[in-house]
Amino acid sequence: MEIFLAPLALLIERQFGYPMRLIRAIGHPVIWQGRLIGLLDARFNRPGMGKRAGRLRGVLMLVLLMAATLAVTLPLSFALRLLPFGWVVEAILATSLLAQKELGRAVRAVGDGLSRSLAEGREAVSHIVGRDPEALDEAGVARAAIESLAESSSDGVVAPLFFLMLFGLPGIALYKAVNTADSMVGHKTERHLHFGWASARFDDVLNWVPARLTALAIAGAAVFARGADPEAAWSSALRDAKKHESPNAGWPEAAFAGALGFALGGPRQYGGALIDLPRFGEGRSELLAADIYKALELYWTLLNVVLGVTLAIAVIVWL
């Protein structure tokens, strides 16, 4: 029955998410991982280090982070599986590392805010993207929300689920540790250019398969979502994903753009600096709040497809 751990985790997290009162009481596993990463960054990352020393210290930080994660989750998973229904408890614990419900809620908040005013839309989108919200017009807010939804469909749902299916609680926890490290230190800033190299590259490796599976699942979901085009989703992913600097991020974004008939990507502003990014899809770029809801409909259909496939795999293996 342990093979049903992943679909059970999906069902529970989609229904309940991670309660805010639990965050206030004890925090969240990603917050705990983030604190450890911050401590290791402060301890090992020294200004003025050369490329070799910076990379070696970054590797050491990543190894210690992964070792700490496994030191907690491996014995816990082993102990739980000795219990009659311990796999159910493991599934409940794993829900904290999935983001279906919260991602949908956060993006819907942008749509709701933008429906009322540009100012509210900017404020809501500032919680899910790093670009300067005051530089965004209505179309920019809508594109930012949809782009975040697309990319997070992979690294917030499909990728952690992928490692949960393969390796249980230790697998999903290890993935989130690396992904969190990448988000915190895997930037090409002066401080983290070398120190964050290992985290960024290992995150690329872990996301290589899930990103492409996400694009395929988006194309499959487009078969069932109203007004979506499955053929355009996959052809857009194949054509445009390689334009992205990341080997993985372009796949779900290009698939979303193609499926919905949008043009995503393009220039955006971070910290006052304008960065020109490639465009994904060949549709319209002047998006509205209504287009965020259209993207959310595709997203929830994608979650249904992912759940169906996960459950089917579990049943086949079980039989």
MIKEMI-610486 format. One line per 5 residues: their letters; for each residue z, y, x of C-alpha. Coordinates in nm, 4 decimals. Each point is the difference from the previous one (the first is absolute). Example, Ala and Ser with C-alpha at 12.3 -4.5 7.8 and 13.67 -1.06 7.14 Angstrom:
2
AS	0.7800 -0.4500 1.2300; -0.0660 0.3440 0.1370
This chain:
319
MEIFL	0.0000 0.0000 0.0000; 0.0348 0.2343 0.2993; -0.3760 0.0542 -0.0136; 0.0631 0.2126 -0.3108; 0.2142 0.2436 0.1985
APLAL	-0.2845 0.2541 0.0421; -0.1226 0.0176 -0.3622; 0.3609 0.0158 -0.1215; 0.0691 0.2912 0.2359; -0.3100 0.1787 -0.1296
LIERQ	0.1070 -0.0446 -0.3614; 0.3577 0.1175 0.0587; -0.0936 0.3023 0.2104; -0.2726 0.1100 -0.2383; 0.2469 -0.0030 -0.2871
FGYPM	0.3108 0.1438 0.1662; -0.0968 0.1516 0.3352; 0.2874 0.0970 0.2294; 0.2644 0.1752 -0.2119; 0.0867 0.3555 0.1046
RLIRA	0.3697 -0.0707 -0.0483; -0.0298 -0.2769 0.2593; -0.1604 0.2434 0.2449; 0.2866 0.2425 -0.0565; 0.2559 -0.2777 0.0454
IGHPV	-0.1297 -0.1915 0.3027; -0.3346 0.1510 0.0989; -0.3234 -0.1973 0.0381; -0.1200 -0.2545 0.2608; -0.2769 0.2337 0.1168
IWQGR	0.2559 0.2785 0.0414; 0.2154 -0.2340 0.2105; -0.3026 -0.0927 0.2113; -0.0877 0.3675 0.0333; 0.3461 0.0832 0.1293
LIGLL	-0.0244 -0.2727 0.2627; -0.3449 0.1239 0.1041; 0.1384 0.3532 0.0285; 0.2859 -0.1198 0.2200; -0.2344 -0.2003 0.2240
DARFN	-0.2415 0.2920 0.0210; 0.2809 0.2325 0.1082; 0.1297 -0.2559 0.2499; -0.3222 -0.1092 0.1704; -0.2542 0.2797 -0.0514
RPGMG	0.0372 0.2526 0.2813; -0.2019 0.3229 0.0369; -0.2401 0.0043 0.2922; -0.0472 -0.3776 0.0249; -0.3395 -0.1140 0.1174
KRAGR	-0.2360 -0.2238 -0.1940; 0.1226 -0.3277 0.1515; 0.3717 0.0748 -0.0345; -0.0466 0.1370 -0.3520; -0.1879 -0.3062 -0.1174
LRGVL	0.2463 -0.2416 0.1587; 0.2933 0.1741 -0.1645; -0.1872 0.0023 -0.3309; -0.0560 -0.3745 0.0297; 0.3710 -0.0474 0.0725
MLVLL	0.0904 0.2054 -0.3074; -0.2309 -0.2071 -0.2190; 0.1302 -0.3315 0.1375; 0.3615 0.1033 -0.0614; -0.0857 0.1149 -0.3536
MAATL	-0.1723 -0.3287 -0.0803; 0.2803 -0.2032 0.1583; 0.2619 0.1835 -0.2073; -0.2032 -0.0556 -0.3168; -0.0379 -0.3717 0.0653
AVTLP	0.3649 -0.0342 0.1042; 0.0988 0.1057 -0.3510; -0.2723 -0.1536 -0.2168; -0.0569 -0.3401 0.1633; 0.3582 -0.1306 -0.0412
LSFAL	0.0185 0.1562 -0.3463; -0.3204 -0.1670 -0.1131; 0.1048 -0.3342 0.1495; 0.3401 0.0142 -0.1711; -0.1490 0.0962 -0.3359
RLLPF	-0.2468 -0.2882 0.0064; 0.2870 -0.2444 0.0360; 0.1197 0.1087 -0.3441; -0.1489 -0.1512 -0.3204; -0.1614 0.3279 -0.1146
GWVVE	0.0344 0.1962 0.3194; -0.3730 0.0743 0.0015; 0.0534 0.2081 -0.3149; 0.2568 0.2123 0.1842; -0.2446 0.0286 0.2899
AILAT	-0.2676 0.1214 -0.2430; 0.2394 0.2622 -0.1378; 0.0792 0.1223 0.3519; -0.3705 0.0134 0.0844; -0.0671 0.2345 -0.2938
SLLAQ	0.1614 0.2815 0.1999; -0.2938 -0.0172 0.2434; -0.2743 0.0239 -0.2636; -0.1053 0.3338 -0.1509; -0.2012 -0.0692 -0.3158
KELGR	0.2215 0.1839 -0.2470; 0.1007 0.2948 0.2174; -0.3552 0.0618 0.1210; -0.1310 0.0102 -0.3547; 0.2856 0.2256 -0.1093
AVRAV	-0.0497 0.2453 0.2873; -0.3746 0.0322 -0.0565; 0.0434 0.0359 -0.3763; 0.2463 0.2829 0.0690; -0.2804 0.1827 0.1815
GDGLS	-0.2332 -0.0472 -0.2954; 0.2652 0.1191 -0.2443; 0.0874 0.3008 0.2153; -0.3626 0.0978 0.0549; -0.0625 -0.0259 -0.3742
RSLAE	0.2576 0.2747 -0.0485; -0.0787 0.2271 0.2951; -0.1412 0.0065 0.3506; 0.3426 0.0950 0.1376; 0.1641 -0.3082 -0.1540
GREAV	-0.2813 -0.2200 0.1236; 0.0421 0.1332 0.3537; 0.3745 -0.0571 -0.0112; -0.0393 -0.3593 -0.1238; -0.2702 -0.0909 0.2529
SHIVG	0.2108 0.1367 0.2877; 0.2295 -0.3020 -0.0476; -0.2735 -0.2540 0.0758; -0.2335 0.1636 0.2560; 0.0520 0.1894 0.3235
RDPEA	-0.2742 0.2603 -0.0427; 0.0831 0.3624 -0.0814; 0.0368 0.0160 -0.3805; -0.0496 0.3780 -0.0214; -0.3482 -0.0415 0.1476
LDEAG	-0.1074 -0.2332 -0.2834; -0.1873 0.1083 -0.3087; -0.0045 -0.2122 -0.3175; -0.2658 -0.2358 0.1366; 0.1841 -0.0235 0.3314
VARAA	0.3242 -0.1022 -0.1699; -0.1808 -0.2639 -0.2058; -0.1844 -0.1400 0.3024; 0.3217 -0.0091 0.2062; 0.1791 -0.1988 -0.2714
IESLA	-0.2856 -0.2478 -0.0404; -0.0446 -0.0426 0.3744; 0.3718 -0.0710 0.0382; -0.0162 -0.2464 -0.2894; -0.2925 -0.1833 0.1593
ESSSD	0.1438 -0.0253 0.3493; 0.3504 -0.0906 -0.1209; -0.1461 -0.2752 -0.2203; -0.0642 -0.1776 0.3274; 0.3000 0.0764 0.2210
GVVAP	0.2477 0.0344 -0.2869; -0.1004 -0.3003 -0.2115; -0.2676 -0.2387 0.1292; 0.1008 -0.0083 0.3678; 0.3736 -0.0619 -0.0555
LFFLM	-0.0874 -0.2564 -0.2680; -0.2355 -0.1726 0.2459; 0.2801 -0.0464 0.2538; 0.2488 -0.0960 -0.2695; -0.2314 -0.2825 -0.1081
LFGLP	-0.0463 -0.1192 0.3579; 0.3504 0.0370 0.1442; 0.2433 0.0806 -0.2807; 0.2655 0.2701 0.0301; -0.0158 0.0175 0.3841
GIALY	-0.3771 0.0539 -0.0180; 0.0076 0.2890 -0.2464; 0.2977 0.1618 0.1776; -0.1750 -0.0240 0.3370; -0.3171 0.1551 -0.1434
KAVNT	0.1941 0.2919 -0.1509; 0.1838 0.0561 0.3284; -0.3278 0.0330 0.1924; -0.1603 0.2097 -0.2742; 0.2996 0.2340 -0.0062
ADSMV	-0.0062 0.0300 0.3782; -0.3673 0.0945 -0.0161; 0.0694 0.2664 -0.2625; 0.2823 0.1482 0.2095; -0.1234 -0.0219 0.3602
GHKTE	-0.3613 -0.1150 -0.0176; -0.1418 0.3518 0.0138; -0.2107 0.1661 0.2699; 0.2509 0.2777 0.0546; 0.1195 0.1030 0.3424
RHLHF	0.3300 -0.1837 -0.0531; -0.1436 -0.3246 -0.1374; -0.3502 -0.0263 0.1480; 0.1037 -0.2780 0.2393; 0.3366 -0.1068 -0.1411
GWASA	-0.1490 -0.0718 -0.3438; -0.3068 -0.1823 0.1330; 0.1436 -0.3521 -0.0437; 0.1213 0.0679 -0.3550; -0.3345 0.1463 -0.1055
RFDDV	-0.2078 -0.2792 0.1529; 0.2183 -0.2827 -0.1342; -0.0061 0.1583 -0.3444; -0.3809 0.0008 0.0230; 0.0042 -0.3709 0.0835
LNWVP	0.2341 -0.0895 -0.2878; -0.2021 0.2011 -0.2530; -0.3452 -0.1226 0.1029; -0.0224 -0.2880 -0.2468; 0.2024 0.1575 -0.2861
ARLTA	-0.2097 0.3191 0.0016; -0.3192 -0.1953 -0.0513; 0.1613 -0.2236 -0.2608; 0.1101 0.3155 -0.1824; -0.3562 0.1325 -0.0091
LAIAG	-0.1185 -0.3352 -0.1355; 0.2770 0.0006 -0.2623; -0.0927 0.3565 -0.1016; -0.3575 -0.1144 -0.0557; 0.1324 -0.2901 -0.2064
AAVFA	0.2231 0.2322 -0.2020; -0.2974 0.2271 -0.0669; -0.1519 -0.2823 -0.2044; 0.2799 0.0437 -0.2545; 0.0823 0.3738 0.0236
RGADP	-0.1798 0.2300 -0.2403; -0.2789 0.2014 0.1567; 0.0446 -0.1533 0.3464; -0.2873 -0.1442 0.2030; 0.0807 -0.3176 0.1994
EAAWS	-0.3304 -0.0029 0.1892; 0.0394 0.3621 0.1067; 0.3604 -0.0683 0.1043; -0.0978 -0.2723 0.2446; -0.3187 0.1660 0.1270
SALRD	0.1894 0.3243 0.0600; 0.2670 -0.1868 0.1948; -0.2584 -0.1736 0.2156; -0.1901 0.3239 0.0618; 0.2755 0.2589 0.0381
AKKHE	0.3168 -0.1770 0.1229; -0.1174 0.0106 0.3606; -0.0153 0.3814 -0.0116; 0.3795 0.0208 0.0022; 0.1808 0.0389 0.3306
SPNAG	0.2328 -0.2814 -0.1088; -0.1559 -0.3495 -0.0022; 0.1735 -0.0697 -0.3318; 0.0755 0.3121 -0.2069; -0.3626 0.0591 -0.0955
WPEAA	-0.0395 -0.3310 -0.1823; 0.2163 0.0605 -0.3092; -0.0884 0.3703 -0.0110; -0.3742 -0.0645 0.0095; 0.0338 -0.2791 -0.2572
FAGAL	0.1907 0.2277 -0.2386; -0.2577 0.2757 0.0460; -0.2919 -0.2324 -0.0719; 0.1659 -0.1684 -0.2968; 0.0832 0.3307 -0.1693
GFALG	-0.3113 0.1972 0.0936; 0.1975 0.2495 0.2082; -0.0404 0.1556 0.3433; 0.3298 -0.0176 0.1874; 0.1007 0.1137 0.3469
GPRQY	-0.1458 0.3080 0.1655; 0.1756 0.2994 0.1636; 0.3747 0.0397 -0.0471; 0.2729 0.2153 0.1500; 0.3102 -0.1218 0.1826
GGALI	0.2549 0.2470 0.1373; -0.2509 0.2825 -0.0193; -0.2659 -0.1934 0.1932; -0.3230 -0.0984 -0.1763; -0.1078 -0.3586 0.0647
DLPRF	-0.3481 -0.1117 -0.0992; 0.0117 -0.3604 -0.1216; -0.2964 -0.2079 -0.1221; -0.0936 -0.0318 -0.3649; 0.0172 -0.3262 -0.1906
GEGRS	-0.2225 -0.0666 -0.2995; -0.2991 0.1901 -0.1286; 0.1376 0.1302 -0.3301; 0.1565 0.3286 -0.1040; 0.2781 0.1615 0.2000
ELLAA	0.1073 0.2641 -0.2542; 0.2704 -0.2139 -0.1572; 0.2482 0.0809 -0.2742; 0.3375 -0.1267 -0.1192; -0.1832 -0.2340 -0.2378
DIYKA	-0.1599 -0.1685 0.3010; 0.3458 -0.0860 0.1366; 0.0688 -0.1931 -0.3216; -0.3365 -0.1729 0.0351; 0.0977 -0.1074 0.3520
LELYW	0.3369 -0.1204 -0.1269; -0.1733 -0.2176 -0.2598; -0.1939 -0.1651 0.2816; 0.3223 -0.0326 0.2005; 0.1894 -0.1815 -0.2775
TLLNV	-0.3013 -0.2255 -0.0545; 0.0017 -0.0700 0.3746; 0.3653 -0.1041 -0.0253; -0.0880 -0.2404 -0.2817; -0.2751 -0.1527 0.2132
VLGVT	0.2317 -0.0326 0.3007; 0.2693 -0.1626 -0.2124; -0.2523 -0.2397 -0.1550; -0.1398 -0.1049 0.3374; 0.3495 -0.0374 0.1500
LAIAV	0.1145 -0.2140 -0.2923; -0.3167 -0.2118 0.0144; 0.0508 -0.0668 0.3720; 0.3635 -0.0962 -0.0644; -0.0967 -0.2427 -0.2784
IVWL	-0.2747 -0.1612 0.2106; 0.2353 -0.0491 0.2958; 0.2768 -0.1283 -0.2291; -0.2287 -0.2584 -0.1614
